């Protein structure tokens, strides 16, 4: 993934691409993969870094959505559990099956969850990850040793998937590039190009790095900008109705000592009727999530005090070791691009999580809603829709069993470089040959070679790209990541040919953003 080579190609080739995808989050990336796998020419443009916004701030679950089952949305759950199974098969180096325990309160709970989750398993068919079952109180306490014994009567075990969202994005983009796609970060679309009849024929692009603007021609322009979808719709048709109702989800990262075993905990009903998860992730524990309606979307949403308080107090009621503010290693907020409903006063947990595709008069396709688990399916549905609209010959999907870049089986999750999959050997070689094997953080297990690799092969352009998304240091331990920033800036500056001023500014920018992740 060489940014300069790709942007030069765009500026030099005066061709009309089949797809121009605006947005480098989960949705846009799924579309780029699907379209390029079918043999279409694709350009994907992201105004900041890939997954900078919502798509790097997920709960890290690949799941059918137990609570959507409770709401009776069986179609959505069926689609998601099938996609979950495919994702685990196609990217075993960054996904895994995860056991969850629901602590129950009395016989009614035990029957309800056992029956409900058995149905959840059946919906997955051959792609089921394991059978749900009730376990006794003593077994529950043995498996989740810090659960408060006064709060439970027994437990129900079920299985879902877990993954690393930003790593899934990078590897999927690499797969798309291998199939001919052009993907660019720091390329903003600041206008749409139309013919005399008002049909979309391309986009105006601004390369944020070089500060130059140019136009690209495309047969199908796609708006996959998540919470920012309305901005593109306004560009297309000023005064267009709102399609997005953003909702904020907040997560806290705690030390592994708060959840010592391998099981995750699901609290299905908190005080405000939401689900709270405590999940082991990268040798830490991720606790979330909240669901707060937000007025204005932003690239760097900030956790609200009441959200932090809600998570800490709910977790404290269930754990014998109560987490305090000082135990929080990092707090991060993401915005869900929920499809807006017409009525007022809807609770965000009731707004549909399924994706919707709209065709504008100009031919613009907009996709909203959805979630990471179904990102491949969203891509499939969108490309199908484009083929139908343009009366192109239908090409069946090629992504159901497509192995994602880095594919590697039997991964050792204790190895700090495991998430690179089949790229790991090349990083180890890079470290040996050039002496880039010095540690940047022993607690997070990051070495210098990873920075070089991220610049050369994963389009990392800033210190934040590396520390927040190519590795997950910012989310795993915000303070520790700030200590790493100067050394990361130094290595990146050498690779990118930048000067000392660039390094200073990069570190300052990183500290400013990351201070919001520290309580």
ABEGO torsion letter per residue (X at the ends): XBAAAAAAAAAABABBBABBBBEABAAAAAAAAAAAAAGBBBBBBBABBBGABAAAABAGBBBAGAAAAAAGBAAAAAAAAAAAAAAAAABAAABBBBBBBBBBBEAAAAAAAAAAAAAAAAAAEAABAEBBBBBBAAAAAAABAABBAAABABBBBBBBBBBBAAAAAAAAAAAAAAAGBBBBBGBBBABBBBBAAGBBAEBBBBBAAAGBBBBBBBABBBBAAEAAAAAAAAAABBGBBBABBBBBBBBBBBBAAABABABBBBBABBAAGBBBBBBBBGGBBBBOBBBBBBABBBABBBBBAAAAAAAAAAAAAABABBBBAAABABBBBBBBBBBBBABBGBBAAABBABBBBBBBAAGBBBBBEEBAAAAAAAAAAAAAAAAAAAGBBBBBBAAAABBBBGBBBGBBAABAAAAAEAAAAAAAAAAAAAGAABBABAAAGBBAAAAAAAAAAAGBABAAAAAAAABAAAAABAAAAAAAAAAAAAAAAAAAGBBAAAAAAAAAAAAAAAAAABX
